[in-house]
Amino acid sequence: EDQVTQSPEALRLQEGESSSLNCSYTVSGLRGLFWYRQDPGKGPEFLFTLYSAGEEKEKERLKATLTKKESFLHITAPKPEDSATYLCAVQGAGSYQLTFGKGTKLSVIP
Amino acid sequence: DGGITQSPKYLFRKEGQNVTLSCEQNLNHDAMYWYRQDPGQGLRLIYYSQIVNDFQKGDIAEGYSVSREKKESFPLTVTSAQKNPTAFYLCASKRDSYNSPLHFGNGTRLTVT
């Protein structure tokens, strides 16, 4: 059974204070690891897909990295508009569905 | 703009009534999904469909039903058999069943009293 654990559950940062969110996973044959951003009352917004260990992807202040056991979402010099819940999900080999973690709620204080 | 439309945004029902949540996509995606989101829990899969006229149960299908008569549409019915129906429901689609990302609608918040 695929499993995803995200930590911390909640993170408060001062504006400009860089940090990382963690996504640990167990999966039988990784097809893809996905990061999403979710604002309150809205659906998740797709950010990145990572397919293999060592892969990195960047978008503005966000950078996602992947190892064989975990993924990190690095946030550099965050701004208040980066405040949201960040979700991690995996899809394993032979599966048609994604398994989601519970998310990390990020608050960036001005 | 291509996307997924869920309606209505808010829905209120009395206990014992069935209710249908709408999901329409114009992304030409083959696969469509229904998830349920509750506070403090990850998204949980209710049903998914990889092709028209075919669908499979997810992890929490009891008390729910779906249909997939058209590629663009995947309505979810919450029946009176669902014991805790109050939740945030998310519809999603993806281009294929391999490893393309899910794209989500903006959800329907259902409250049953």
gemmi code that builds the backbone of each chain (N, CA, C; Angstrom):
import gemmi

chains = {
    "A": [
        ("GLU", (0.841, -1.203, 0.000), (0.000, 0.000, 0.000), (0.881, 1.260, 0.000)),
        ("ASP", (0.572, 2.166, -0.918), (1.333, 3.416, -0.994), (1.023, 4.303, 0.199)),
        ("GLN", (2.049, 4.964, 0.730), (1.856, 5.861, 1.872), (2.635, 7.149, 1.675)),
        ("VAL", (2.061, 8.240, 2.136), (2.688, 9.558, 2.052), (2.531, 10.262, 3.390)),
        ("THR", (3.653, 10.758, 3.935), (3.643, 11.496, 5.206), (4.304, 12.835, 4.984)),
        ("GLN", (3.587, 13.905, 5.312), (4.126, 15.251, 5.142), (4.437, 15.868, 6.497)),
        ("SER", (5.531, 16.603, 6.548), (5.895, 17.293, 7.777), (6.569, 18.624, 7.455)),
        ("PRO", (6.428, 19.638, 8.346), (5.523, 19.613, 9.499), (4.073, 19.760, 9.066)),
        ("GLU", (3.142, 19.620, 9.999), (1.732, 19.840, 9.678), (1.468, 21.307, 9.394)),
        ("ALA", (2.151, 22.174, 10.140), (1.979, 23.611, 9.957), (3.326, 24.290, 10.132)),
        ("LEU", (3.532, 25.387, 9.402), (4.803, 26.108, 9.426), (4.526, 27.592, 9.302)),
        ("ARG", (5.056, 28.354, 10.257), (4.939, 29.809, 10.197), (6.310, 30.385, 9.903)),
        ("LEU", (6.397, 31.218, 8.885), (7.649, 31.852, 8.501), (7.470, 33.350, 8.431)),
        ("GLN", (8.545, 34.060, 8.751), (8.567, 35.487, 8.493), (8.825, 35.684, 6.997)),
        ("GLU", (8.302, 36.746, 6.461), (8.566, 37.067, 5.055), (10.071, 37.101, 4.827)),
        ("GLY", (10.545, 36.373, 3.794), (11.971, 36.331, 3.490), (12.736, 35.201, 4.165)),
        ("GLU", (12.068, 34.487, 5.092), (12.739, 33.408, 5.831), (12.576, 32.095, 5.069)),
        ("SER", (13.625, 31.608, 4.456), (13.562, 30.401, 3.632), (13.416, 29.153, 4.498)),
        ("SER", (12.776, 28.134, 3.940), (12.583, 26.871, 4.668), (12.225, 25.764, 3.685)),
        ("SER", (12.012, 24.561, 4.222), (11.671, 23.401, 3.397), (10.525, 22.617, 4.003)),
        ("LEU", (9.693, 22.051, 3.131), (8.633, 21.147, 3.519), (9.038, 19.743, 3.085)),
        ("ASN", (8.689, 18.755, 3.911), (9.112, 17.388, 3.644), (7.939, 16.494, 3.248)),
        ("CYS", (8.189, 15.579, 2.330), (7.206, 14.577, 1.918), (7.937, 13.228, 1.868)),
        ("SER", (7.649, 12.368, 2.855), (8.230, 11.024, 2.864), (7.227, 10.044, 2.272)),
        ("TYR", (7.717, 9.104, 1.486), (6.773, 8.213, 0.813), (7.294, 6.773, 0.761)),
        ("THR", (6.362, 5.857, 0.692), (6.671, 4.469, 0.353), (5.720, 4.080, -0.769)),
        ("VAL", (6.301, 3.527, -1.816), (5.503, 3.186, -2.990), (6.183, 2.038, -3.708)),
        ("SER", (5.379, 1.223, -4.327), (5.919, 0.120, -5.106), (6.113, 0.593, -6.544)),
        ("GLY", (7.335, 1.026, -6.862), (7.594, 1.494, -8.218), (7.000, 2.862, -8.479)),
        ("LEU", (7.791, 3.895, -8.279), (7.268, 5.262, -8.396), (7.066, 5.631, -9.861)),
        ("ARG", (5.825, 6.013, -10.179), (5.563, 6.541, -11.515), (5.688, 8.060, -11.509)),
        ("GLY", (5.324, 8.672, -10.386), (5.417, 10.120, -10.312), (5.126, 10.605, -8.904)),
        ("LEU", (5.787, 11.704, -8.502), (5.501, 12.384, -7.246), (5.049, 13.786, -7.607)),
        ("PHE", (3.947, 14.205, -7.029), (3.290, 15.440, -7.424), (3.191, 16.394, -6.241)),
        ("TRP", (3.441, 17.671, -6.495), (3.219, 18.721, -5.506), (2.082, 19.625, -5.984)),
        ("TYR", (1.213, 19.966, -5.013), (0.086, 20.853, -5.285), (0.054, 21.954, -4.230)),
        ("ARG", (-0.540, 23.063, -4.583), (-0.828, 24.159, -3.655), (-2.343, 24.282, -3.557)),
        ("GLN", (-2.861, 24.417, -2.327), (-4.298, 24.570, -2.152), (-4.596, 25.778, -1.277)),
        ("ASP", (-5.378, 26.695, -1.809), (-5.850, 27.859, -1.052), (-7.187, 27.490, -0.403)),
        ("PRO", (-7.535, 28.161, 0.703), (-8.774, 27.819, 1.427), (-10.006, 27.888, 0.521)),
        ("GLY", (-10.822, 26.849, 0.566), (-12.067, 26.815, -0.193), (-11.902, 26.585, -1.685)),
        ("LYS", (-10.680, 26.221, -2.097), (-10.440, 26.015, -3.535), (-9.853, 24.622, -3.770)),
        ("GLY", (-9.850, 24.202, -5.043), (-9.227, 22.945, -5.388), (-7.716, 23.069, -5.459)),
        ("PRO", (-6.999, 21.960, -5.301), (-5.539, 21.994, -5.409), (-5.088, 22.442, -6.804)),
        ("GLU", (-4.004, 23.220, -6.795), (-3.402, 23.719, -8.042), (-2.090, 22.980, -8.261)),
        ("PHE", (-1.944, 22.378, -9.422), (-0.748, 21.595, -9.722), (0.495, 22.478, -9.781)),
        ("LEU", (1.573, 22.021, -9.131), (2.855, 22.733, -9.158), (3.909, 21.968, -9.962)),
        ("PHE", (4.242, 20.745, -9.518), (5.353, 19.995, -10.112), (5.035, 18.506, -10.178)),
        ("THR", (5.673, 17.843, -11.159), (5.789, 16.389, -11.154), (7.266, 16.026, -11.163)),
        ("LEU", (7.663, 15.068, -10.298), (9.021, 14.536, -10.284), (8.915, 13.051, -10.553)),
        ("TYR", (9.818, 12.526, -11.403), (9.690, 11.145, -11.835), (10.775, 10.222, -11.297)),
        ("SER", (11.986, 10.763, -11.050), (13.065, 9.882, -10.629), (13.981, 10.598, -9.656)),
        ("ALA", (14.652, 9.817, -8.814), (15.559, 10.351, -7.800), (16.628, 11.227, -8.444)),
        ("GLY", (16.881, 12.354, -7.814), (17.863, 13.303, -8.324), (17.249, 14.420, -9.149)),
        ("GLU", (15.997, 14.263, -9.511), (15.333, 15.269, -10.333), (14.969, 16.491, -9.484)),
        ("GLU", (15.071, 17.678, -10.082), (14.714, 18.929, -9.435), (13.888, 19.762, -10.412)),
        ("LYS", (12.917, 20.518, -9.851), (12.139, 21.434, -10.681), (11.917, 22.724, -9.908)),
        ("GLU", (11.887, 23.834, -10.625), (11.752, 25.146, -9.992), (10.646, 25.959, -10.632)),
        ("LYS", (10.016, 26.772, -9.776), (9.002, 27.705, -10.270), (8.975, 28.883, -9.312)),
        ("GLU", (9.429, 30.013, -9.766), (9.497, 31.224, -8.957), (10.287, 30.939, -7.674)),
        ("ARG", (9.679, 31.061, -6.508), (10.398, 30.879, -5.237), (10.380, 29.426, -4.767)),
        ("LEU", (9.811, 28.519, -5.521), (9.672, 27.128, -5.133), (10.632, 26.234, -5.915)),
        ("LYS", (11.210, 25.277, -5.186), (12.067, 24.276, -5.828), (11.771, 22.926, -5.204)),
        ("ALA", (11.435, 21.947, -6.039), (11.119, 20.612, -5.559), (12.249, 19.667, -5.919)),
        ("THR", (12.621, 18.798, -4.957), (13.664, 17.814, -5.172), (13.146, 16.443, -4.770)),
        ("LEU", (13.813, 15.391, -5.295), (13.330, 14.037, -5.059), (14.485, 13.085, -4.790)),
        ("THR", (14.333, 12.267, -3.718), (15.234, 11.146, -3.472), (14.386, 9.877, -3.540)),
        ("LYS", (15.000, 8.733, -3.234), (14.254, 7.474, -3.325), (13.237, 7.305, -2.198)),
        ("LYS", (13.343, 8.159, -1.159), (12.438, 8.004, -0.017), (11.635, 9.255, 0.294)),
        ("GLU", (12.089, 10.407, -0.209), (11.395, 11.638, 0.168), (11.569, 12.723, -0.888)),
        ("SER", (10.710, 13.708, -0.749), (10.793, 14.889, -1.597), (10.756, 16.112, -0.691)),
        ("PHE", (11.462, 17.156, -1.122), (11.442, 18.416, -0.400), (10.908, 19.512, -1.310)),
        ("LEU", (10.124, 20.391, -0.707), (9.699, 21.601, -1.400), (10.380, 22.762, -0.686)),
        ("HIS", (11.385, 23.337, -1.344), (12.145, 24.434, -0.764), (11.488, 25.753, -1.164)),
        ("ILE", (11.318, 26.618, -0.163), (10.724, 27.928, -0.434), (11.757, 28.988, -0.084)),
        ("THR", (12.164, 29.727, -1.083), (13.211, 30.724, -0.916), (12.593, 32.116, -0.806)),
        ("ALA", (12.972, 32.829, 0.252), (12.490, 34.200, 0.481), (10.986, 34.303, 0.273)),
        ("PRO", (10.194, 33.557, 1.055), (8.747, 33.526, 0.828), (8.080, 34.874, 1.052)),
        ("LYS", (6.951, 35.058, 0.372), (6.121, 36.239, 0.507), (4.764, 35.814, 1.087)),
        ("PRO", (4.023, 36.761, 1.643), (2.702, 36.408, 2.216), (1.804, 35.663, 1.234)),
        ("GLU", (1.911, 35.961, -0.050), (1.060, 35.287, -1.040), (1.422, 33.815, -1.244)),
        ("ASP", (2.519, 33.374, -0.649), (2.875, 31.952, -0.684), (2.126, 31.156, 0.392)),
        ("SER", (1.409, 31.842, 1.249), (0.642, 31.166, 2.300), (-0.443, 30.295, 1.664)),
        ("ALA", (-0.446, 29.019, 2.027), (-1.376, 28.036, 1.461), (-1.073, 26.698, 2.120)),
        ("THR", (-1.884, 25.693, 1.778), (-1.559, 24.320, 2.158), (-0.915, 23.643, 0.962)),
        ("TYR", (0.221, 23.003, 1.206), (0.953, 22.325, 0.141), (0.764, 20.818, 0.305)),
        ("LEU", (0.302, 20.189, -0.771), (-0.006, 18.766, -0.769), (0.992, 18.008, -1.623)),
        ("CYS", (1.354, 16.822, -1.160), (2.235, 15.919, -1.880), (1.445, 14.645, -2.194)),
        ("ALA", (1.676, 14.057, -3.365), (0.976, 12.830, -3.748), (1.912, 11.954, -4.566)),
        ("VAL", (1.685, 10.645, -4.515), (2.483, 9.716, -5.309), (1.565, 8.803, -6.112)),
        ("GLN", (2.085, 8.346, -7.243), (1.406, 7.323, -8.022), (2.392, 6.181, -8.216)),
        ("GLY", (1.994, 4.976, -7.817), (2.846, 3.813, -7.920), (2.589, 3.029, -9.200)),
        ("ALA", (3.512, 2.148, -9.491), (3.389, 1.310, -10.685), (2.145, 0.438, -10.570)),
        ("GLY", (1.428, 0.314, -11.650), (0.247, -0.532, -11.655), (-0.968, 0.099, -11.019)),
        ("SER", (-0.864, 1.367, -10.600), (-1.979, 2.054, -9.950), (-2.503, 3.167, -10.845)),
        ("TYR", (-3.786, 3.348, -10.850), (-4.395, 4.433, -11.617), (-4.746, 5.624, -10.735)),
        ("GLN", (-4.420, 5.538, -9.461), (-4.799, 6.613, -8.556), (-3.588, 7.180, -7.827)),
        ("LEU", (-3.773, 8.408, -7.331), (-2.745, 9.062, -6.539), (-3.061, 8.887, -5.054)),
        ("THR", (-2.030, 8.737, -4.242), (-2.165, 8.721, -2.784), (-1.627, 10.042, -2.256)),
        ("PHE", (-2.460, 10.749, -1.500), (-2.109, 12.079, -1.004), (-1.686, 12.052, 0.452)),
        ("GLY", (-0.764, 12.965, 0.810), (-0.483, 13.251, 2.204), (-1.507, 14.232, 2.744)),
        ("LYS", (-1.408, 14.512, 4.064), (-2.386, 15.395, 4.694), (-2.070, 16.869, 4.497)),
        ("GLY", (-0.875, 17.147, 3.985), (-0.555, 18.532, 3.669), (0.225, 19.248, 4.753)),
        ("THR", (0.897, 20.320, 4.349), (1.565, 21.256, 5.268), (0.941, 22.623, 5.053)),
        ("LYS", (0.415, 23.182, 6.137), (-0.170, 24.521, 6.050), (0.910, 25.551, 6.320)),
        ("LEU", (1.232, 26.338, 5.310), (2.276, 27.352, 5.400), (1.661, 28.732, 5.588)),
        ("SER", (2.147, 29.437, 6.596), (1.734, 30.826, 6.823), (2.979, 31.694, 6.766)),
        ("VAL", (2.965, 32.706, 5.909), (4.080, 33.631, 5.779), (3.627, 34.985, 6.316)),
        ("ILE", (4.309, 35.418, 7.379), (3.907, 36.636, 8.096), (4.690, 37.828, 7.554)),
        ("PRO", (4.009, 38.937, 7.233), (4.719, 40.120, 6.693), (5.686, 40.710, 7.716)),
    ],
    "B": [
        ("ASP", (-10.999, 29.316, -21.694), (-9.953, 28.585, -20.975), (-10.426, 27.174, -20.659)),
        ("GLY", (-9.524, 26.182, -20.823), (-9.879, 24.829, -20.468), (-9.820, 24.644, -18.974)),
        ("GLY", (-10.730, 23.785, -18.486), (-10.712, 23.555, -17.054), (-11.799, 22.610, -16.610)),
        ("ILE", (-11.955, 22.519, -15.296), (-12.960, 21.644, -14.685), (-13.930, 22.517, -13.912)),
        ("THR", (-15.206, 22.340, -14.176), (-16.239, 23.128, -13.523), (-17.059, 22.241, -12.615)),
        ("GLN", (-17.089, 22.609, -11.336), (-17.922, 21.911, -10.376), (-19.046, 22.839, -9.946)),
        ("SER", (-20.232, 22.287, -9.873), (-21.360, 23.095, -9.419), (-22.326, 22.257, -8.601)),
        ("PRO", (-23.034, 22.901, -7.629), (-22.797, 24.272, -7.176), (-21.581, 24.354, -6.262)),
        ("LYS", (-21.192, 25.543, -5.845), (-20.054, 25.712, -4.937), (-20.450, 25.284, -3.517)),
        ("TYR", (-21.684, 25.627, -3.124), (-22.211, 25.243, -1.816), (-23.544, 24.518, -2.024)),
        ("LEU", (-23.779, 23.477, -1.229), (-24.999, 22.677, -1.355), (-25.460, 22.265, 0.034)),
        ("PHE", (-26.728, 22.477, 0.284), (-27.304, 22.126, 1.580), (-28.438, 21.143, 1.353)),
        ("ARG", (-28.457, 20.071, 2.151), (-29.508, 19.059, 2.034), (-29.910, 18.577, 3.410)),
        ("LYS", (-31.116, 18.055, 3.446), (-31.599, 17.422, 4.670), (-31.164, 15.960, 4.668)),
        ("GLU", (-30.971, 15.441, 5.861), (-30.619, 14.025, 6.002), (-31.692, 13.170, 5.351)),
        ("GLY", (-31.261, 12.100, 4.654), (-32.209, 11.207, 4.012), (-32.460, 11.502, 2.556)),
        ("GLN", (-31.943, 12.652, 2.078), (-32.124, 13.013, 0.675), (-30.873, 12.658, -0.127)),
        ("ASN", (-31.081, 12.173, -1.347), (-29.960, 11.997, -2.262), (-29.630, 13.348, -2.891)),
        ("VAL", (-28.361, 13.555, -3.252), (-27.960, 14.804, -3.902), (-26.893, 14.487, -4.943)),
        ("THR", (-26.949, 15.194, -6.079), (-25.994, 14.968, -7.158), (-25.114, 16.180, -7.355)),
        ("LEU", (-23.799, 15.953, -7.378), (-22.805, 16.993, -7.596), (-22.340, 16.907, -9.053)),
        ("SER", (-22.268, 18.061, -9.685), (-21.923, 18.123, -11.099), (-20.424, 18.334, -11.299)),
        ("CYS", (-19.863, 17.699, -12.322), (-18.465, 17.916, -12.713), (-18.362, 17.835, -14.224)),
        ("GLU", (-17.891, 18.917, -14.832), (-17.732, 18.979, -16.286), (-16.312, 19.435, -16.603)),
        ("GLN", (-15.672, 18.788, -17.599), (-14.333, 19.204, -18.002), (-14.271, 19.399, -19.517)),
        ("ASN", (-13.504, 20.400, -19.930), (-13.318, 20.639, -21.364), (-11.841, 20.538, -21.731)),
        ("LEU", (-11.126, 19.686, -21.003), (-9.695, 19.472, -21.238), (-9.459, 18.286, -22.167)),
        ("ASN", (-10.511, 17.597, -22.572), (-10.418, 16.397, -23.411), (-9.637, 15.283, -22.703)),
        ("HIS", (-9.741, 15.246, -21.376), (-9.060, 14.220, -20.600), (-9.887, 12.946, -20.566)),
        ("ASP", (-9.180, 11.799, -20.620), (-9.886, 10.523, -20.585), (-10.327, 10.147, -19.172)),
        ("ALA", (-9.471, 10.375, -18.191), (-9.725, 9.893, -16.831), (-10.295, 10.993, -15.939)),
        ("MET", (-11.279, 10.615, -15.126), (-11.880, 11.552, -14.186), (-12.007, 10.894, -12.819)),
        ("TYR", (-11.960, 11.720, -11.764), (-11.875, 11.230, -10.390), (-12.767, 12.072, -9.476)),
        ("TRP", (-13.252, 11.453, -8.412), (-13.910, 12.155, -7.321), (-13.151, 11.867, -6.024)),
        ("TYR", (-12.802, 12.966, -5.313), (-12.160, 12.872, -4.011), (-13.037, 13.560, -2.968)),
        ("ARG", (-12.855, 13.126, -1.740), (-13.481, 13.771, -0.595), (-12.357, 14.319, 0.295)),
        ("GLN", (-12.542, 15.545, 0.810), (-11.548, 16.157, 1.685), (-12.215, 16.572, 2.981)),
        ("ASP", (-11.694, 16.057, 4.079), (-12.169, 16.411, 5.415), (-11.020, 17.060, 6.179)),
        ("PRO", (-11.326, 17.957, 7.131), (-10.263, 18.637, 7.888), (-9.315, 17.637, 8.538)),
        ("GLY", (-8.007, 17.880, 8.366), (-7.012, 17.039, 9.013), (-6.771, 15.705, 8.327)),
        ("GLN", (-7.426, 15.490, 7.189), (-7.223, 14.228, 6.467), (-6.749, 14.508, 5.046)),
        ("GLY", (-6.055, 13.568, 4.486), (-5.668, 13.683, 3.085), (-6.867, 13.476, 2.184)),
        ("LEU", (-6.695, 13.772, 0.909), (-7.767, 13.518, -0.052), (-7.997, 12.013, -0.155)),
        ("ARG", (-9.251, 11.616, -0.124), (-9.593, 10.195, -0.223), (-10.421, 9.954, -1.481)),
        ("LEU", (-10.055, 8.921, -2.219), (-10.661, 8.636, -3.516), (-11.999, 7.928, -3.346)),
        ("ILE", (-13.030, 8.460, -4.019), (-14.361, 7.877, -3.946), (-14.593, 6.961, -5.149)),
        ("TYR", (-14.497, 7.503, -6.338), (-14.659, 6.757, -7.584), (-13.733, 7.347, -8.629)),
        ("TYR", (-13.379, 6.542, -9.645), (-12.670, 7.058, -10.781), (-13.120, 6.343, -12.049)),
        ("SER", (-12.886, 7.019, -13.167), (-13.302, 6.503, -14.466), (-12.188, 6.758, -15.468)),
        ("GLN", (-11.770, 5.725, -16.144), (-10.693, 5.883, -17.130), (-11.242, 6.071, -18.539)),
        ("ILE", (-12.524, 5.730, -18.719), (-13.094, 5.789, -20.054), (-14.609, 5.876, -19.923)),
        ("VAL", (-15.243, 6.384, -20.948), (-16.698, 6.515, -20.943), (-17.349, 5.148, -20.716)),
        ("ASN", (-18.414, 5.174, -19.921), (-19.213, 3.985, -19.605), (-18.469, 2.954, -18.768)),
        ("ASP", (-17.401, 3.390, -18.101), (-16.674, 2.501, -17.203), (-16.178, 3.284, -16.002)),
        ("PHE", (-16.294, 2.730, -14.795), (-15.789, 3.394, -13.605), (-15.489, 2.337, -12.540)),
        ("GLN", (-14.615, 2.717, -11.599), (-14.201, 1.799, -10.541), (-14.343, 2.469, -9.185)),
        ("LYS", (-14.569, 1.648, -8.171), (-14.663, 2.155, -6.799), (-13.277, 2.530, -6.297)),
        ("GLY", (-13.248, 3.614, -5.529), (-12.034, 3.982, -4.834), (-12.049, 3.439, -3.416)),
        ("ASP", (-11.362, 4.141, -2.509), (-11.212, 3.636, -1.145), (-12.464, 3.808, -0.278)),
        ("ILE", (-13.316, 4.776, -0.635), (-14.474, 5.074, 0.227), (-15.754, 5.202, -0.594)),
        ("ALA", (-16.056, 4.205, -1.431), (-17.176, 4.291, -2.369), (-18.551, 4.062, -1.722)),
        ("GLU", (-18.586, 3.503, -0.532), (-19.877, 3.156, 0.070), (-20.736, 4.395, 0.283)),
        ("GLY", (-21.986, 4.333, -0.205), (-22.903, 5.453, -0.050), (-22.831, 6.466, -1.181)),
        ("TYR", (-22.017, 6.188, -2.179), (-21.867, 7.073, -3.348), (-22.149, 6.294, -4.635)),
        ("SER", (-22.555, 7.002, -5.694), (-22.683, 6.392, -7.014), (-22.275, 7.414, -8.062)),
        ("VAL", (-21.837, 6.923, -9.221), (-21.394, 7.795, -10.309), (-21.914, 7.255, -11.639)),
        ("SER", (-21.789, 8.071, -12.674), (-22.047, 7.649, -14.045), (-21.039, 8.352, -14.936)),
        ("ARG", (-20.760, 7.750, -16.089), (-19.847, 8.383, -17.055), (-20.394, 8.113, -18.458)),
        ("GLU", (-21.457, 8.844, -18.776), (-22.122, 8.670, -20.075), (-21.456, 9.497, -21.166)),
        ("LYS", (-20.763, 10.554, -20.770), (-20.051, 11.406, -21.725), (-18.634, 11.616, -21.226)),
        ("LYS", (-17.719, 11.840, -22.133), (-16.318, 12.043, -21.759), (-16.158, 13.271, -20.869)),
        ("GLU", (-16.998, 14.292, -21.105), (-16.828, 15.567, -20.410), (-17.441, 15.585, -19.016)),
        ("SER", (-18.291, 14.612, -18.685), (-19.103, 14.717, -17.490), (-18.972, 13.499, -16.577)),
        ("PHE", (-18.896, 13.765, -15.263), (-18.729, 12.661, -14.301), (-19.470, 13.050, -13.013)),
        ("PRO", (-20.793, 12.995, -13.007), (-21.557, 13.401, -11.830), (-21.468, 12.391, -10.698)),
        ("LEU", (-21.480, 12.911, -9.469), (-21.420, 12.093, -8.256), (-22.723, 12.243, -7.483)),
        ("THR", (-23.356, 11.126, -7.136), (-24.547, 11.155, -6.300), (-24.187, 10.698, -4.896)),
        ("VAL", (-24.506, 11.526, -3.931), (-24.331, 11.184, -2.520), (-25.675, 10.665, -2.038)),
        ("THR", (-25.747, 9.403, -1.705), (-27.029, 8.807, -1.344), (-27.270, 8.908, 0.160)),
        ("SER", (-28.475, 8.581, 0.539), (-28.844, 8.626, 1.963), (-28.113, 7.545, 2.756)),
        ("ALA", (-27.483, 6.601, 2.071), (-26.740, 5.543, 2.747), (-25.361, 6.003, 3.229)),
        ("GLN", (-24.907, 7.161, 2.767), (-23.609, 7.696, 3.187), (-23.780, 8.267, 4.593)),
        ("LYS", (-23.023, 7.722, 5.555), (-23.271, 8.052, 6.957), (-22.779, 9.447, 7.348)),
        ("ASN", (-21.734, 9.909, 6.757), (-21.189, 11.237, 7.091), (-20.959, 12.032, 5.806)),
        ("PRO", (-22.001, 12.511, 5.168), (-21.847, 13.121, 3.850), (-21.307, 14.556, 3.853)),
        ("THR", (-21.368, 15.228, 4.996), (-20.886, 16.617, 5.033), (-19.386, 16.634, 4.813)),
        ("ALA", (-18.946, 17.299, 3.737), (-17.528, 17.317, 3.375), (-17.333, 18.247, 2.178)),
        ("PHE", (-16.059, 18.411, 1.810), (-15.662, 19.168, 0.618), (-15.338, 18.142, -0.466)),
        ("TYR", (-16.057, 18.215, -1.604), (-15.898, 17.224, -2.663), (-15.150, 17.830, -3.848)),
        ("LEU", (-14.135, 17.132, -4.297), (-13.285, 17.613, -5.387), (-13.336, 16.659, -6.567)),
        ("CYS", (-13.557, 17.208, -7.734), (-13.517, 16.453, -8.984), (-12.198, 16.757, -9.671)),
        ("ALA", (-11.626, 15.774, -10.334), (-10.350, 15.974, -11.012), (-10.318, 15.173, -12.304)),
        ("SER", (-9.419, 15.540, -13.182), (-9.229, 14.786, -14.411), (-7.743, 14.728, -14.732)),
        ("LYS", (-7.379, 13.734, -15.542), (-5.997, 13.666, -16.024), (-5.997, 13.129, -17.434)),
        ("ARG", (-4.936, 13.492, -18.152), (-4.873, 13.190, -19.580), (-4.861, 11.696, -19.833)),
        ("ASP", (-4.119, 10.965, -18.997), (-4.049, 9.519, -19.179), (-3.909, 8.858, -17.817)),
        ("SER", (-3.899, 7.567, -17.797), (-3.844, 6.847, -16.529), (-2.416, 6.560, -16.106)),
        ("TYR", (-1.411, 7.005, -16.889), (-0.037, 6.663, -16.552), (0.489, 7.604, -15.481)),
        ("ASN", (1.179, 8.648, -15.816), (1.741, 9.502, -14.764), (1.554, 10.990, -15.038)),
        ("SER", (0.529, 11.333, -15.774), (0.231, 12.760, -15.946), (-0.425, 13.282, -14.675)),
        ("PRO", (-0.303, 14.575, -14.383), (-0.858, 15.107, -13.137), (-2.372, 15.216, -13.176)),
        ("LEU", (-2.962, 15.208, -11.989), (-4.385, 15.497, -11.853), (-4.606, 17.007, -11.929)),
        ("HIS", (-5.726, 17.392, -12.543), (-6.155, 18.789, -12.540), (-7.508, 18.820, -11.838)),
        ("PHE", (-7.642, 19.745, -10.881), (-8.812, 19.765, -10.019), (-9.765, 20.903, -10.356)),
        ("GLY", (-11.041, 20.673, -10.060), (-12.016, 21.746, -10.022), (-11.920, 22.461, -8.688)),
        ("ASN", (-12.794, 23.450, -8.471), (-12.746, 24.230, -7.239), (-13.660, 23.716, -6.143)),
        ("GLY", (-14.224, 22.549, -6.339), (-14.895, 21.856, -5.259), (-16.335, 22.259, -5.008)),
        ("THR", (-17.056, 21.361, -4.366), (-18.407, 21.618, -3.864), (-18.410, 21.292, -2.376)),
        ("ARG", (-18.852, 22.275, -1.580), (-18.966, 22.010, -0.142), (-20.396, 21.595, 0.158)),
        ("LEU", (-20.561, 20.358, 0.584), (-21.879, 19.790, 0.881), (-22.104, 19.776, 2.385)),
        ("THR", (-23.231, 20.303, 2.793), (-23.621, 20.267, 4.208), (-24.962, 19.558, 4.319)),
        ("VAL", (-24.985, 18.509, 5.115), (-26.223, 17.742, 5.335), (-26.613, 17.854, 6.798)),
        ("THR", (-27.847, 18.293, 7.037), (-28.299, 18.493, 8.423), (-29.553, 17.666, 8.713)),
    ],
}
model = gemmi.Model(1)
for chain_id, residues in chains.items():
    chain = gemmi.Chain(chain_id)
    for i, (resn, *xyz) in enumerate(residues, 1):
        res = gemmi.Residue()
        res.name, res.seqid = resn, gemmi.SeqId(i, " ")
        for name, pos in zip(("N", "CA", "C"), xyz):
            atom = gemmi.Atom()
            atom.name, atom.element = name, gemmi.Element(name[0])
            atom.pos, atom.b_iso = gemmi.Position(*pos), 0.0
            res.add_atom(atom)
        chain.add_residue(res)
    model.add_chain(chain)
structure = gemmi.Structure()
structure.add_model(model)
structure.setup_entities()
